[in-house]
Structure formats: C-alpha cells, structure tokens
C-alpha cells in the first residue's frame, strides 16, 4: 500500500505539472512558430524546455528555505526585500491576470464553436468561468481529482486527432525554415512551458518530499515537450505557412485554420474538443495557484468571506476584461 501511495503522489504531481503546462499556450504554438518553420522551431522548443526545467528545480530549492504554506510573495520579501517584493507583486499579478484573461477568452470561443448557438460569445465565456470557479473554490484535492479526468480527455482527443490527421501531413511543408523569424515565437513558447507558478502549491500537496517533487517536475515537463513536438509536426505539415501567418493576424488558435485546409469535419471537431480539454487542464491549476498567490500576498486565511473574495478576484476581474475584449486571446498570451 505504501508503494501505491508513493506512486500516487508522483503520478498526481506529474499530471498537475503536465496539465498546467499543456494548455492555452499549446493552441497558439503552431501559429506563433509557423513563420519560422518546423526545424528551427524544434531547436527552440528543446532550448525552452531545458531552461524552464532548470528554473522549476531552482524554485523547489527556494521553497525549501521557506516555511510551509509559503507562496511567492513571502519568498520575494525574504530574499529581495521590500522593493523586490513590490516588483514581484506587480510582475506576477500581471502574469497571472493576463493568462487568466487568455483562458477565459479562449475557453469562451471554444465553447461557442462546440455549441453553435445564436447566444452572444460573452455568454459562453461566462458559462466557462462559472464551470471552473467552483472547482477551484473547493481546493487542491478537488482540483487533483478533476485534473485526472481532464488529462484523460486531453490524451484521448490528442491521440485521436494525431491518428486521424497524420495521413494528411505533407512533408514538403516541413522543409526549410527561417531562423530569424523563429525566435519571435519565444514569448509564447515560454508561456507554453510555464508550470512554475504551481510549485508552492505542489510543495504542500506532495508534503515537501524533494525526490518526488523533482521527479514530478522532470516527467511533468517532459511529457508536454513530446506532445508539443508531435502537435507541431501535424499542424505545420497540414497548414501552409501562409495559412498560419493569416491565423496569427486574426488572433486565431491553431485548430481554426484546419477547417479551411482539410475537408474533414471530424478532424476539426476532435480538434475543438482537444482545445477545450487543453485549455481547461491548465486553467484549473493556474487559477488555483493565483488563488494561493493572492491569499499569501494579502495574508488571508483561505476560508469564509476571504475565500469568496479571493474567488471573485481570481475569476471576476479577468472575465470583465475578456467580456470587453473578446478577441484578446493571442494578445494576452
């Protein structure tokens, strides 16, 4: 039983990291890297993965210097002083806020495509927010259970999508590349490999067991690397460079151009379901991390009125931005 408990923690931690990583950024990756081409993109993917793996492992070391239930605000205050704390507050608040906006805007758009209706798009964004908010409100254990279901949905849709669309890949579209334009995709690539925000939450969930946490970080970040490279291979092998550049100009995700270049509605539909699960797997743990970040920063206990106020800040303010700027998906990323 001890072995199963141990493996359960590692598997749970690995899936939380993989779920946080595989998400909204993935839907933008082929669009962002399309101008650079497949081969240059592969090199930049590997570079970003190594860098982000190292930063995650270093943050584990920092977390070990701190008391339990400590988030980034307390770390910054202790290590960088009051000015460092203020700068960290502003930087991470901006990071969390923009990523939450991107998830709500992207999630509303995907739901709108999955459930064709004359209802306005903002209503789908509201429905998506209302679907996720109670899960985060209930805490880390509920998120862990829901995350397993979401990861299963991602895996099923992803492998179905790859299996059905792979025969349509044109290898000539993967040749060549523009190294100068490839580097322009770095901001979204770093977003796509971001999981570090969940490390303080992960430290508490895994009872500060360093070996298990390090293994979970390695496995949890390596899984998205493989998934991203195969995803890049399929999308860039089907959609010509011009189609991806046009999608970027319109603020679309990587699934949308498939409808124009593939006369197969099944592939597009599976792609939309994949987009929903991929968005949600990262939205849930990121929202939980934002929740913990604010609780630590305000020094609020996560119960009663404070818990409700934290939920309103985490979900309410980003929803208002997505409401007034429904096409902000790529800009927010």
PESUL-V559148 format. One record per run of one state. SS is the DSSP state (~ for helix, > for strand, _ for the rest). FROM is the first residue (numbers start at 1). TO is the last residue. If there is no record, write none. Layout:
# PESUL-V559148
ss: (SS:SS)
from: (FROM:FROM)
to: (TO:TO)
This chain:
# PESUL-V559148
ss: (_:~:_:~:_:~:_:~:_:~:_:~:_:~:_:~:_:~:_:~:_:~:_:~:_:~:_:~:_:~:_)
from: (1:2:22:24:34:38:65:72:115:121:139:140:169:171:175:179:193:196:206:210:239:241:251:258:262:265:299:304:325:329:333)
to: (1:21:23:33:37:64:71:114:120:138:139:168:170:174:178:192:195:205:209:238:240:250:257:261:264:298:303:324:328:332:333)
